[in-house]
Amino acid sequence: MSEAERGANVKFPPPLIYVIWILAGIGAYYAVARASLPIDRTTSALCGLVIVVIGVAIVAPARIHFSRTGQSPIPWKPSPELILQGPYKFTRNPMYVGITIIQIGLGIGFNNLWISLFAPLALLTTHFVAVLPEERYLSEKFGESYKTYLTRVRRYL
């Protein structure tokens, strides 16, 4: 079975990458230094909540487009068609962008800057573990139509 028939060659679930980096942030908070924002707890919680909601507002429509087209967001499952609507008009990876924003919001909301500071590392890890293999897969499967999409829409922001 070719890569195009089975899905991208992603070996590790991307959401777990974020969970691992969040847990690393919690560990760093207690083991290294209690890095927190110089604001009161209520303000931190409210700001974090707003940022989490923004992240969910990016992830949810992307996930809905997957469901509407009968596709699975699991990267190692085949993609029967390209999704070019909704948040995919602005970023090729809205779910990863949204989850990164959610992680930043969680760090702020729980007043643990380590969690927020590790969000770019979570995205960087996801870039190599999932994004690059997904791009190779989609390029192989959809050819010119995907290459045209690459020229019109940025990878992240």
Secondary structure in CASP SS format (residue, H / E / C, confidence):
PFRMAT SS
TARGET T0000
AUTHOR 0000-0000-0000
METHOD secondary structure of the structure
MODEL  1
M C 1.00
S C 1.00
E H 1.00
A H 1.00
E H 1.00
R H 1.00
G C 1.00
A C 1.00
N C 1.00
V C 1.00
K C 1.00
F C 1.00
P C 1.00
P H 1.00
P H 1.00
L H 1.00
I H 1.00
Y H 1.00
V H 1.00
I H 1.00
W H 1.00
I H 1.00
L H 1.00
A H 1.00
G H 1.00
I H 1.00
G H 1.00
A H 1.00
Y H 1.00
Y H 1.00
A H 1.00
V C 1.00
A C 1.00
R C 1.00
A C 1.00
S C 1.00
L C 1.00
P C 1.00
I C 1.00
D C 1.00
R H 1.00
T H 1.00
T H 1.00
S H 1.00
A H 1.00
L H 1.00
C H 1.00
G H 1.00
L H 1.00
V H 1.00
I H 1.00
V H 1.00
V H 1.00
I H 1.00
G H 1.00
V H 1.00
A H 1.00
I H 1.00
V H 1.00
A H 1.00
P H 1.00
A H 1.00
R H 1.00
I H 1.00
H H 1.00
F H 1.00
S H 1.00
R H 1.00
T C 1.00
G C 1.00
Q C 1.00
S C 1.00
P C 1.00
I C 1.00
P C 1.00
W C 1.00
K C 1.00
P C 1.00
S C 1.00
P C 1.00
E C 1.00
L C 1.00
I C 1.00
L C 1.00
Q C 1.00
G H 1.00
P H 1.00
Y H 1.00
K H 1.00
F C 1.00
T C 1.00
R C 1.00
N C 1.00
P H 1.00
M H 1.00
Y H 1.00
V H 1.00
G H 1.00
I H 1.00
T H 1.00
I H 1.00
I H 1.00
Q H 1.00
I H 1.00
G H 1.00
L H 1.00
G H 1.00
I H 1.00
G H 1.00
F C 1.00
N C 1.00
N C 1.00
L H 1.00
W H 1.00
I H 1.00
S H 1.00
L H 1.00
F C 1.00
A H 1.00
P H 1.00
L H 1.00
A H 1.00
L H 1.00
L H 1.00
T H 1.00
T H 1.00
H H 1.00
F H 1.00
V H 1.00
A H 1.00
V H 1.00
L H 1.00
P H 1.00
E H 1.00
E H 1.00
R H 1.00
Y H 1.00
L H 1.00
S H 1.00
E H 1.00
K H 1.00
F H 1.00
G H 1.00
E H 1.00
S H 1.00
Y H 1.00
K H 1.00
T H 1.00
Y H 1.00
L H 1.00
T H 1.00
R H 1.00
V C 1.00
R C 1.00
R C 1.00
Y C 1.00
L C 1.00
END
